[in-house]
Amino acid sequence: ANSPMCTTMFIEYANEYIAQYAEATRDLWVSDILDLDIECAKKACYVNSFYMDMNVDERKILRVIDLTDLQ
C-alpha cells in the first residue's frame, strides 16, 4: 500500500516466474524440475520491465546507433 511501484514490480516478477517455470517444466521429470528454481528466477528478473529499465542493453541506446547509412 505504501509502495505501489514495488508491488507492481513484484507482481510482474511473480507472473513471469510462473510463466518461465510452466514453460520449462513441460517435458521434464520431477527430479529435473527441482533444479529449475534458480534458472527461472534469473529469467524472470531479466525480462522484468523494472530490471530492463535499470539495465539497458547498450545496443539499444540511441546515442550508440549509427544511422549514417540511412541517408
C-alpha positions in Angstrom: 0.0 0.0 0.0 2.9 2.4 0.7 4.9 1.5 -2.4 2.7 0.7 -5.4 5.7 0.6 -7.8 7.4 -2.1 -5.6 4.2 -4.1 -5.6 3.9 -3.8 -9.4 7.5 -5.0 -9.8 6.9 -7.9 -7.5 3.7 -9.0 -9.3 5.3 -8.7 -12.7 8.2 -10.8 -11.5 5.9 -13.4 -10.0 3.8 -13.7 -13.2 7.0 -14.0 -15.3 8.5 -16.6 -12.9 5.3 -18.7 -13.2 5.4 -18.4 -17.0 9.1 -19.4 -17.1 8.5 -22.3 -14.8 5.5 -23.6 -16.6 7.3 -23.4 -20.0 10.4 -25.2 -18.6 8.6 -28.0 -16.8 6.5 -29.3 -19.8 8.9 -32.1 -20.8 10.9 -32.7 -17.6 10.9 -35.3 -14.9 10.2 -34.3 -11.3 13.9 -34.6 -10.3 14.9 -32.2 -13.0 12.1 -29.7 -12.1 13.7 -29.1 -8.7 16.8 -27.7 -10.3 14.9 -25.1 -12.3 14.1 -22.7 -9.5 17.2 -20.5 -9.9 17.2 -20.6 -13.6 13.5 -19.5 -13.8 14.2 -16.8 -11.2 17.0 -15.3 -13.2 15.0 -15.4 -16.5 12.1 -13.7 -14.7 14.4 -11.0 -13.5 15.9 -10.4 -16.9 12.5 -9.8 -18.6 11.1 -7.7 -15.8 10.4 -4.2 -17.1 12.0 -2.6 -14.0 15.2 -4.6 -14.4 15.3 -3.7 -18.1 14.9 0.0 -17.3 17.8 -0.1 -14.9 20.0 -2.4 -17.1 19.5 -1.0 -20.6 21.1 -3.1 -23.4 23.9 -0.9 -24.8 22.9 -1.9 -28.4 19.5 -0.2 -27.9 20.7 3.2 -26.7 20.1 5.9 -29.4 23.5 7.5 -29.0 25.2 4.2 -29.9 23.1 3.5 -33.0 24.7 4.6 -36.3 22.1 5.9 -38.8 24.6 7.3 -41.3 23.8 4.5 -43.8 20.2 5.6 -44.0 21.0 9.0 -45.6 
